[in-house]
C-alpha cells in the first residue's frame, strides 16, 4: 500500500497534475504511518512511499541516457529507481518523526491533530534538508501539485515552497480526520483552501492599450534536439535556427532570449586559435548583431573557457552572454550550481575506472561560477541569471544585495523526457511566486515561457515546437515575505507546527 500510495501522490505533478488524487493518497499514507506497530515499521512505510513517489516523479531521467555512449541506454530505466533509494530517506525520516513525536502511544488512539501537525512539520524539515544535503536535489517538492490551483500555490509568497509542502501534508491530514468523523479541523481547512483557490481565479478585464515604446521580451525556441555526437554542422544549424526565430526590430527595444545550448560557437576573443572550431568569434557576434535593432539586447546561453600558460584548457563554464547591437559582449554570468552527472562527474577518480561517465557529451567537467548575480541591462533594468536547474533551488536564486527586476532562466530540457520540462516550468513558476519576480525561460525544445511575478504563464512555446513568443516585459512585484526572510520563514513555520503538535498531543493524552 505504501508503494501504491507513493506512486499515486506523484501523479499530482505535471503532466497529469492530479492533485485531487495526490491528496487522498497522502491522507491514506498518513494513516498507514500512524497505525505502524513500532517506529521501525513507520520508517519502512515512509521509505517505501518515498521510493515509489520519487521513482515516478524522476522517470524523465531515463531519456538522458540516450545522449551518451559510455554507459548502456537501458541503465536509464534503472537510474530513477537507484536515485530514489537515496531520496526515499527523506519521507522515511518524516514518517519516523511523525510516529515518534506526534502519535499518542496508547491502545485505541486514532490519528489526532497533534499527529497531523507533526507530520506537516516533519515533511517541511526533511524537504528543506533535501534542498541542500549532498549539494541538494529539491526536484518535485510536494507543493508543486498546487499550480493548477494557482491561488493556493501563491501562498508560497508567504511561506516558501518547503513550508507550503508541509502545510500540504496538514491538508491531507485534515482529510484523514474528516474520514474518521472528526470534522472540526476540516471545517477550518476546507473553507481556507477554497478561498485561496478562488483568490487565484483571474477576473477578465479590458486590457490597457499597450505602449508601443515599452520594452518587449522575445523568447526563442529553435527546436533542435540534443545529439549523442554533434555533427560538424550542428553549431551552424543551431545558430541559423535561433536567428530565424529572432524577429525584426521595431519601435520598442527588444530583449531577445536564446536558450541554453543555442550557441555552440565560442564568442569570446583571446583564446588559442585552435579552439575556434569553424567560427571566428567576431564574425559570429556580428552575425548575431545583424538581427538586433539599435536598442535591442540579446541574452544567450553559451560556453566560456580559461587556459593555462601552455595553451591547454584550465576550465570551462556554462555561461550566459549579453550581446548588444554592435556585437559587443556587455556581460557574462557563469552557472554556479552544476548538475552532478550532467556537468560534472562526482567522485571522478573513483567512478571513471568503473565505467561511469557524464550523461551528456563531453569529457571536461564544468567549473562553477560564484553564485547568484544581477547584471544591468540598459533599457530593461537589472536582470537576475539562472541557468537550467539552478531555478529549482528555493531561496537560492537572487543576489540579496542587488534585487533584479526579472530573472532569465535559459535551460536545455531536450534530455528531460516528457514530464521533466513541464515539472521544470512548474518549479520556475514557484520561484516567481516566492520572489515576486517575472521569470523568462528559453529552451531549445520546450517548454519556453514568460512567467509574471504572480506565477501566471503569459506566453509559451509548447514542447517540440519551433517558434517564439513576444510580450511586453512583465513588471516585478514588491518583495514578498519569503523574498525578505528566506528560509528563516520556512523554519519558523516548521517550529510553529511542531510546537502546536506537541501541545495537541499532550491534550489528547
N, C-alpha and C positions, 0 to 999 in steps of 0.2 A: 504494500500500500504506500509506503514512503517513496518508493521509486516512481510509482504511477503518479502520485500527487506532486512530486518534484517536477516531472515532465509536464504535467498539466499547468503548473504555475508558470513554467517558461513560455507557455502559449499566450501569456499576457503581453509578450513583447512582439514587435513587428517581425514578420509581416502580418500575422493574424490579429494581434492587438486584442486578444480575447480576455480583457480584464475581468469581465463578468464570470469567466471560468477560473481565472487565476485566484481570485479572492476566496471562493468556496474551497478551492484546493488548499490554500494556505490555512483556512479555518480547520479543515479536516486534519491537516498535518499537525496543527497545534494540539488537537485532541489526542492524536497518537502520542505526541511527546508527553503531554500531561499524564496519560494513562500508562506510561512506561513503568515497569515494576521497580526499576532502580536507575541510577544515573548512567550506568554503562549502557543500558538499553536505550535511554533517551539520547545519548551521544550517537549510538549506532543508527537510530532513526533519523537524527539530524544529518549524519553523513550520507546516508542513502538518498535522502531527499535532495541534498546539495549536489551529489554526484549526477543524478538524473537531470536535475534542473540546469546545471552548468554545461553538461554534455550537449543538451539540446540547444541551449542558448548560444553556444560556441560552435555549433556544427558548421558554420560558414568557414572555419579554419581549413576544412578539408580541401577547398579549392586551391589554397596557397601551395599545396604540394605538387600541383600540376605545372608550376612555373620554375621548377628546378630539376636538375638531373642527378644530383649527388645522392639523393635518397629515393626509394621507390614511392610511386604515387599512391599505392594502396595504404601507405602509412598515414595518409591524410584522414582516412576513415577511423583510424585508431587514435589519432592525436587529440581530438577533443575529449575523448574519454580519459586519456592519460593526464591531460591538463587538469581535468575535473577531479582527479584523485587528490590533488592539492587544494583546489578551490572549495571542495566539499568540506574542508576543515572548518571553514567559517560558519556555515549553518550548523555544523556539529557543535561548535563552541556555543552558538546562540541557544541551541536546544538544551545543552547541559546547564547553562546559566539559568535559563528559564525554569527548568525542572528543579534545580537545587535551591534557587532563591525566590522563586515565585509561587511554587506549588505548596499547598497546605498538606503536610505529610500526616494525614490521619485517614483511617479507613472510611470510605464512602464519600470523601470530599471531592466534588467535581471542580472543574476549572472555575476560578474566580477572577475578579477584576485584578487582583494582585498578580496572578499568573500572566494574564494578558498584557498588562503594563510592563512586567519584567521581560516578557518575550519581545516586546517592541524595543525596549532599551537594549537588550542583548543583540538583537539584529542590527540596530543602529551602530553599536560599538564595533561589531565584527565586520560590517560592511565598510566602515571607516578604516579599520585595520587593513582590509583587503585593498584599499586605495593606495597604501604606501608600503606594505610589507613586501620584501624582496623586490624592490623597485616599483611595486604596485601594479595591480591589474583590476581596475574597477569596472570592467565591461558589464553591461546589463545590470545596473542597480535596480532593485525591486521597484522603485518609484518610476521607472521608465514606462511601466504599464499605464500610467495615468495620462499620457499625452492625448489619447482620444478624447478625454475629458479635460480639456486644456485648463479650465478653471481650477481643477484640483491640482494639476501639475504646477500652476502658478504659485501655489503655496510654497514652492521651493525658494522663492524670493525671500521668504521669511524664515525658512527652516534650513535650507540647503538640501541637496539631493539625499544624503545619507539619513538625515533626520526624517525626511519625508518617507523614506523606506521603512524606518522604524514605526512611524505612525501608520503606514500601510498594514503592518503586522497587527497593530492595535485595531484597525478597522476590521481585519479578518477575525480577530478575537471577538469583536463585538458580534459578528455573525455567529460565531460559536456559542456565545452566551444567549443570543436570541433563539438559536436552535434548541437550547435547553430550557427555554421558557423564562430566562432572566432578561426582561425587556428594558430595564432602566438604562443600561449603557447604550443599547440600540436606539432608544428614544432620544438620546443626545447625539450619537454619531450619525445616524441616518439623515436627519434634517441638515446637519452641518455639511455632510458630504454633498447632499443635493444642492444646498446653497452655493457651495464652491463650484459645483459643476455648472449650475445655471449662470453663475457670475462670468463664466468663460464663454457664454454664447454671445457672439458679436451681433449687435443690432445693426441692420443695414442703414447706412446714412448716405446722403448725397455727398460724393467726394468733392473736396475743394478743387478749383481749377488749378492744374499743375503749373508751376512756374517754369517757363521754357528755359530759363537760365540757371535753374537749380542743378547742382551736381548730380550725376547719374552713375549707377554702377551696373556693369555688364559682366555676367559670369559666362564663361566659355567652356563647353563640353565637346571636345573633338571626337569622342567615342572611339579611341584607339586602345585596344586591349593590350595587356602585357604580352610579352613573348618570352619563351624559355631562353632562347638565344637571339637577341635582337639582330636583325639583318642589317647589312650596310646602309640601306636606305631608310632605316627606321627613324633616325633623328630628323631627316629631311621630311619624311611623311608627317611626323608629329608637328613640326614647325608649320608646314603648309596647312594642315588641318586646323591648327589653332588660329592662324592668321585668317583663314577663310571664314571663321565664325566671329571675328573681332569687330565687325561692323564698320561703319564710316563715321567720320567726325561730324558733329552737328553744332548747334548753338550753345549747348551746355557742355561743360567739361565732363569727361567720362573717366571713370576708374575701371579699367579693363582687367579682369582677373582670369589668369590661366591656372590650370591645376598643377598639383604635384606630378612630376613625370612628363609634363608637356614639353619642356625644353631639355633636350638631351645633348645640346652643344655646350661647351664651356664658353662663357661670355666675358670672363674677367681677363684682363691683359696681364702680362708679366710672367706667364707660365713658360716652362721649357717648350720650344716649338713642337717637339714630337707629340705632345699631349693634345694639340688642337686637331683632333681627328675630323677630317672632312669639313672644316669650317673655321675661318678666321673670325675671332671674337668681334672685331669692329664691324666686319661685314654683316655678321648675324644681327648685331644690335641695330644697324642701320635698316636692315630689312624689317625688323620689328617696329622701329620708329616710323617707318613709312606708313604704317596702319594707324598712327596716332594723330589726333588733332593737336594744335599748339598748346592747349591747356590739359590734354589728356595725360594720364599716367597709366602704366601697366605694371601689375604685380604678377610674378610668375614663379612657380617652383623651378628649381634647378640644382646644380651641384657646384661646389667650390672645393678647391684643393690648396694645400700648402706643401712646400717642397723643402727638402734638406739641401745643404750646400752642394752635394754631389748630383743634384738634379732628380733624385728619387722622391716619390711621394711620401710625405710625412703623415698627412691626414687628409680625410675627405669629409665634407659636411653636406647634409641635406638642407638646402637653403631656400629662402625667398629673396628675389631681387626686385628692386623698384627701378623701372626704366622710364625716362621722360621722352618727349617728342624729338629731342636731339640725339637720342640713343645713348645718353649718359646713365650710368648706374648711380641712383640717388640714395640707395640704402640697401642693406643686406641683413637678414635675420637667419641664424643657424639653429636648427632644431636641437632642443635640449633633452627632451625625454624620448630617447630612442627605443625602438621596438626590439625586444630580445628575439633572436632567431630570424628577424627580418632585416634589421640594420646592423646588427652585430650578433656574433655567436657567443653566448655566455660560456665561461669556463673553456675557452677555445683550446688551450693546451691539453685539456683532458678529453674533450669531445671530438676534436678533429681526428686523432688516431682511431677513434671508434667508428668513424664513417659519417659523423653528423656534419651538417653544413647549414648555412643560411637558407631560408626558404625563398629568397629572391636572388636573381643573378648577381654575381659579383663576389670577388674573393676578399676585398678590402673592407674591414669594418669601418663604419662611420664614427666620427668623433662628435661628442655632444657640445652644444653651444652653452652660453652662460645662463639661460633661463628666460622667463617672460620679458619681452621687450616692447616698447612703444616707439614707432617710427613716425615722424612728422611727414605728412603728405600735403604739400601746398595746394590749396583749393579744396581739400577734402577733410582736413582735420588730422588728428592723431589716430594711428591705426595700431591695434594690437596684432601680434602674429602668433599663429599656432599651426604647426604642420601635422596633418593627418591625426593620428590617435592621441596627440597631446590634448585634444579637446575633450577627452573623456575624463580628465582628472579634475574633479570638482575642487574649487578653491585654490587651484594652482595655475591659472591661465592668464592672470593680469599682473602687470607691474604695479604694485600698490602705490608707488611714488608718482607714477605718471599714468593716470587712468585714461585709456583711449576712448575715442568716440564710437568705435566699432572694432570688430575682430575679423581678420582674414584667415580663413582656415582651408588652404589647399590640401587636397587629400588624393590618394590613389587607392580607390576602392575596387579596382579591377580584379584584385585577387581575394575579395571578401565574400564571394558566393552571392546567393540571392538575399538572404536575411541580413547579412552584415551591413550593406550600405544603408538599409532602412533603419537599423538599430543605431548606426553611427550618426545618421542625421538626427535621430531622436535624442541622442546624448548631447549633440550640439545645441539643440533646442532647449534642453535643460540648462546648459551653461548660459545661454542668452537670458533665460528667466532668472537664474541665480544672480547674474551680474548686472542685469538691466541694460545689456548691450546687444546691438544687432550683430549677427554672425553671418558672414558671407562665405559660402562653401563652393569651391570649384573642384570638380573631379573629372578624370578622363572619360569614365564610362557611366557615371551617375552613382548616386543621386546628387546633382548640383542644386543648390538652393540659396535663396536670400531670406534670412530669418530676421524678424524685427525684435525689438527689445522685450516684447511680451511673449516670445516663443512662437509667433504665428509665421507660417511659411508664406511669404508674399509672392514668390515666384520660384519655379523649379524647372529643371530639365530631367525627365524621367530616366531611369536606368536603361542603358542600351540604346539611347537616342543620341543623334548628332544635333547640336543646336546651341542656342544661347538664350539668356533671359536678361532683360534690362529694365530697371525701375529707378525711380528717384532714390538716392542714398538715404536709407532709414535713419531716423534720429535716435540718439541714445536716451534712456530714461535716467532719472536721478538714481544715485547709488542705492541699491536695495539694502535691507538689514543684513543679508548674508554678505553682500559685497563689502560692507563696513566691518563686520565682525568675523567673517570667515568661519572656520571650524570651531572657534570658541563657542559660537552659537549652537553648532551641532552637539558639542559635548555638554553644553548647558541643558539643552532639551533632553539629551540622554540621561543626565543626572536627575532631572526633574521626574522623568518617567520612572527611574529606578527608585527614587525616594518615595514616590506615590505608591509604587508597587509594594514596598516594604510596609508602608502604613496600612494598606488594604489587606495585606497578608496577615498582619497582626490582628486586625479587626476580625477577619474570617476565622482565626483560630478560636 
